[in-house]
Amino acid sequence: MLKRITALVIAVVMLLSLTACKTSVKTGAGSGNGDGDKQQNGGDISGDNYDESRIAVDYGEIYQAVKLANDEQFNYNNGVKYSSSMAIRGGAMSIFDEIVEDDDEVEEYDKSYDIPAKGGDLGGGDDTEFSDTNNQVEGVQESDIVKTDGKHIFVVSNNHDYIYGGGTSGKISVVEPDNGEMELIAQISLENAYPQELLLYNDKLIIIWNKSEYIDTPTARMDRMEDMGWGGSVHAQQTVLQVYDLDGDFEEPASVYSQDGGYTSSRMIGEYIYLITNFTPDIPQDFEEEEIDLYIPSFSCNDKRTFVAPGCIVLPDKLDWIQYSVIGGLNVNEEDMSVSVFSNLGATGFVYANNDNIYLTRSVHEGIRGMEEMLYYYGGETYSIIDKFAINAGEISYTATGKAKGGVENQFRFDEYNGIFRVVTSVWGLDPDIDTSDIPKRPEQPEEPQSPDFGGDWQKWDEWYNDVYMNWYNDVYNNWYEENKTLIQGCDKWWSENYGNQGGALYTFDGDMNILGEVHGIAKGENVQSVRFVGDIGYIVTFKQVDPLFSFDLSDPTSPVKLDELKIPGFSRYLHPWSDGLLLGLGVHAVEDGEEADFGRRMGLKLSMFDVSDNEELSERHVYIIENPDGESWSNSPIESEHKAALVAPDRNLIGFPYSYSEYTVNDNGYSGYKRTAAYAVFTYDNDGFSLIGEISIVLDENDWWEFNRGMYIGDYIYAISNGMIVSAAIGDELVKVQELKF
């Protein structure tokens, strides 16, 4: 009787959830064209190495997939699952072979509705000009820790106060600027919260934060967890989105939405928000299909909770840990904001979005064919799995999945142009030109003793480890190693010489995520530092000791062509189109001459203006270097890892970014140390090169480790911003400091 009631509840949940997503019949992608003339040192990523994803038919399919991975994790750890995100030993495993297929058809998704207006109105006061977040795609607003509508500056405070036994609290500071004069008019306090980022739309402020609290363990598994020695609470995994009216008092939000998982990223197009989270279900060793609250993500609007429907969950072919990506499509103008929610069984790494599609990336590690017995010692190959979702007016639908060899570091590795998706990866692994037929094989290692199940008695485990395992290690393993030392060292040497940095790889995909063209071995042995796509041209910067800037012609996506390669000292970590024919690079200055040990060593920060008017004849037109004060000092800038830290406004002829530097000092008593300074630099650019208008700088106290992390302009004033301070300065022939405001 209980099972009947439970089944009825699940059916009702599924029926109510169907309105929360739309589905598409496209469930996978092809394996590339296989044209050898168009592949340069490329590896075969087709066949059984390909990741074929599809939409789940029912919760039963999802349960079987999750249970299979969950059992593997418990078995691997002798009955104790330390982390539900622990990777499975031996690489990714296939789940479709274990799932009973269902012939039910997936609902066709009609995409014929109207396209919403692009972009969004940030509001603002009278005719005052102000800067926006440094968004990657025009019309697609990215969330950030700082926002302005021209009348207010909103700042996320990340220096949380710890509340003993109760988590953390954070604040959103609301500042009113008036020609450089600032007033703190409000602070929004969030209890048990990690404030993440902000969005603005018309007269609305949207705050995104992660819960930071422990909640009671669900009753359904409490007994099992106590038997395993687990506590009676679990850490909340929930991202909350609150909407505030700017003409209100910021005391109460107008509406509240939440979804399972920690915050990953978000985008806003017009009035529609797309919220992406990563959710790791906290699953015990034994659980039933009916207990969907243990393994299915959920979402809530104004305290009404709903589970994601099975027809809105994408199943991957290979699952190496249990984690969901959750995408919520929301209408900020509606009190019940939720339009649709889609989920993807696989963790999201980076997000690329334009006005029509969202691409979520995840990594998988796969074995090298024919070398399975060596994987325990040397690992496998890394691939980037890219899941494509169509978006429109808050509606989300799964389109297809693609796959590229290598890993990625940020969202600028991706771009879509005229329906062609482009990706640049960094490839580590075996040199594809190496003959693998004569690889020396590592001798079989003696079997390790396995620990008995001592439950929660760690003292017995310690005794077993010292008395049994260490005796085996000393008496058996060491003898085996000494007997086979020469062979083992030869095997290790072969892998160290042939398994390493294989350079960059460039892929192009069609709308169904089939590979059209690929180029491998871009600057082999060097690391990809930055990427920017401008129309049919792709620019790639790599670095080992000098900075090669590559240009690629992508007008024929089936056959990408390298046009030129410019080598200069240093490297650009961020590229930004400045004007037709000019490309701005922000990055690091490195040693060009001198001792070999110093060659390539970073010596400061660097601005480069590249002439790309002829992509077959690249040149560096102008350079500006911010040198370290001396050889013992160092400097760094958030722009090296965060594009939103850069203020690039060609229309206002302004370039700004924060950085900090440390100077080696010796005091009167002969003690050495470092004096740290936080700075925000502002430049202009013309035919004569870069001009430094000025810097806002503050010498930090000994215990201060903050730095400026953002900058913006409102009218003729620059505002340099940190977590707990804003410094304003007037823009003229030089920067004139106006005010410091501490929160």
Sequence and secondary structure as in RCSB ss.txt:
>XXXX:A:sequence
MLKRITALVIAVVMLLSLTACKTSVKTGAGSGNGDGDKQQNGGDISGDNYDESRIAVDYGEIYQAVKLANDEQFN
YNNGVKYSSSMAIRGGAMSIFDEIVEDDDEVEEYDKSYDIPAKGGDLGGGDDTEFSDTNNQVEGVQESDIVKTDG
KHIFVVSNNHDYIYGGGTSGKISVVEPDNGEMELIAQISLENAYPQELLLYNDKLIIIWNKSEYIDTPTARMDRM
EDMGWGGSVHAQQTVLQVYDLDGDFEEPASVYSQDGGYTSSRMIGEYIYLITNFTPDIPQDFEEEEIDLYIPSFS
CNDKRTFVAPGCIVLPDKLDWIQYSVIGGLNVNEEDMSVSVFSNLGATGFVYANNDNIYLTRSVHEGIRGMEEML
YYYGGETYSIIDKFAINAGEISYTATGKAKGGVENQFRFDEYNGIFRVVTSVWGLDPDIDTSDIPKRPEQPEEPQ
SPDFGGDWQKWDEWYNDVYMNWYNDVYNNWYEENKTLIQGCDKWWSENYGNQGGALYTFDGDMNILGEVHGIAKG
ENVQSVRFVGDIGYIVTFKQVDPLFSFDLSDPTSPVKLDELKIPGFSRYLHPWSDGLLLGLGVHAVEDGEEADFG
RRMGLKLSMFDVSDNEELSERHVYIIENPDGESWSNSPIESEHKAALVAPDRNLIGFPYSYSEYTVNDNGYSGYK
RTAAYAVFTYDNDGFSLIGEISIVLDENDWWEFNRGMYIGDYIYAISNGMIVSAAIGDELVKVQELKF
>XXXX:A:secstr
 HHHHHHHHHHHHHHHHGGG    S          GGGEES     GGGS   EE SSHHHHHHHHHHHHHHHHH
HTTT  S TT   TTS  B GGGS             S    SS     STT  B     SSTT EE BSEEE S
S EEEEEEEEEEETTTEEEEEEEEEEEETTEEEEEEEEEEETEEEEEEEEETTEEEEEEEE  EEE  GGGHHHH
HHTT  SEEE  EEEEEEEETTS SSS SEEEEEESEEEEEEEETTEEEEEEEE     SS  TT GGGTS EEE
ETTEEEE  GGGEEE SB SS  EEEEEEEETTSSS EEEEEEEES    EEE SSEEEEEEEEEE  TT GGGH
HHH  EEEEEEEEEEEETTEEEEEEEEEEESB  SGGGEEEETTEEEEEEEEEEE TTS  TT            
    TT HHHHHHHIIIIIHHHIIIIIHHHHHHTHHHHHHHHHHHHHHEEEEEEEEEEE TT  EEEEEEEETTT
SEEEEEEEETTEEEEEEESSEEEEEEEE SSTTS EEEEEEEEESEEEEEEEEETTEEEEEEEEE  SS GGGTT
 EEEEEEEEEE SSTTS EEEEEEEEE SSTT EEE GGGT GGG EEETTTTEEEEEEEEEEEEE TTS EEEE
EEEEEEEEEEETTEEEEEEEEEEE  TT      EEEEETTEEEEE SSEEEEEEESSSEEEEEEEE 
